[in-house]
Amino acid sequence: MTKTFHHIGMPTDEKQPGESYVEETKVWVTRPENHPYRVEFLRFEADSPVTGPIRDLPHVAFRLDGDDADIHAALEGEDVIMEPFTAMDGLQVAFFMKDGAVFEYMQFREGAAEFSDLDE
């Protein structure tokens, strides 16, 4: 399994152009592939179930690639702070803490590497 840098996630309180809503977590997100530095902005609804470091700190996200890509296996031994969930059709994500920082693993459905691939 290969882990490939995907984006930096930055919490914000300001509405951003091109936001999409993730109903499961009640958060508005932008698409990092549309930002020149691969930044994803996250704007949380007041009643979002997401609390703690994910909401308060930036995160670094990695896409899991390869025929053996398995988000559950990748999380073994990590300090998981949000178990895998479906962020959008064809994409599972999970968050964990490591060395005081928040990390995200992303597992796209086969053949997808960006959010736009899931729109097809």
C-alpha positions in Angstrom: 0.0 0.0 0.0 1.4 3.4 -1.0 0.5 6.6 0.9 0.5 9.7 -1.4 0.2 13.3 -0.2 -3.2 14.6 -1.1 -3.9 17.9 0.8 -3.5 20.1 3.8 -6.9 20.7 5.6 -7.4 24.1 7.2 -10.3 24.8 9.6 -12.1 28.1 8.9 -15.1 30.1 10.1 -15.5 31.9 6.8 -17.6 30.7 3.9 -15.4 29.7 0.9 -16.1 29.6 -2.8 -17.0 26.2 -4.1 -17.9 24.5 -0.8 -19.6 21.1 -0.7 -21.5 19.8 2.3 -20.7 16.6 4.0 -23.9 15.6 5.8 -22.4 12.8 7.9 -20.1 15.3 9.7 -22.0 18.6 9.1 -19.0 20.3 7.6 -18.5 22.4 4.4 -15.3 21.5 2.5 -13.6 22.8 -0.6 -11.7 20.7 -3.2 -8.0 20.8 -2.7 -7.4 19.9 -6.4 -8.8 23.4 -7.1 -6.3 25.2 -4.9 -2.7 25.9 -6.1 -1.2 24.6 -2.8 -3.7 21.7 -2.4 -5.5 23.3 0.6 -8.9 22.1 1.7 -10.9 24.5 3.8 -13.3 23.0 6.4 -16.1 25.0 7.9 -18.0 23.2 10.6 -21.7 23.7 11.4 -22.3 24.7 15.1 -23.9 21.3 15.8 -21.2 19.2 13.9 -20.4 16.0 15.7 -16.7 16.7 14.9 -14.9 18.0 18.0 -11.4 18.2 19.3 -8.2 18.3 17.2 -9.9 17.6 13.8 -12.0 20.8 14.3 -9.2 22.9 16.0 -6.0 22.0 14.1 -5.0 21.7 10.5 -4.4 18.2 9.1 -2.3 16.5 6.5 -4.1 14.0 4.3 -2.7 11.1 2.4 -4.4 9.0 -0.3 -4.0 5.2 0.0 -3.1 3.6 -3.3 -2.4 0.2 -4.6 -4.3 -3.1 -4.9 -3.6 -3.7 -1.3 -5.0 -0.3 -0.1 -7.0 -0.9 3.1 -7.9 2.0 5.3 -8.4 -0.3 8.3 -5.0 -1.9 7.9 -3.4 1.5 7.5 -4.8 2.6 10.8 -3.4 -0.4 12.8 -1.3 0.9 15.7 -2.4 4.6 15.1 -4.1 6.8 17.7 -7.4 7.0 15.8 -9.6 10.0 16.6 -12.3 9.5 14.0 -13.0 6.0 12.7 -13.4 5.4 8.9 -16.6 6.8 7.5 -18.0 7.6 4.0 -17.4 11.3 3.3 -18.9 11.0 -0.1 -19.9 8.2 -2.4 -16.7 6.4 -3.3 -14.5 7.9 -0.5 -13.8 6.6 3.0 -11.7 8.8 5.3 -10.4 8.4 8.9 -8.3 10.7 11.2 -5.6 10.0 13.7 -3.1 11.8 15.9 0.7 11.3 15.5 3.4 13.4 17.0 0.9 16.1 18.1 -0.5 16.5 14.5 -3.7 15.4 12.9 -3.4 13.1 9.9 -6.1 11.8 7.5 -6.1 8.7 5.4 -8.3 8.7 2.3 -9.4 5.6 0.4 -11.0 6.4 -2.9 -12.9 3.8 -4.9 -10.9 1.9 -7.5 -9.5 4.2 -10.2 -10.3 7.5 -8.4 -7.6 9.8 -7.1 -9.4 13.1 -6.8 -12.9 14.3 -5.7 -13.7 15.2 -9.3 -13.1 11.5 -10.3 -16.1 10.6 -8.1 -18.4 13.1 -9.9 -18.4 11.0 -13.0 
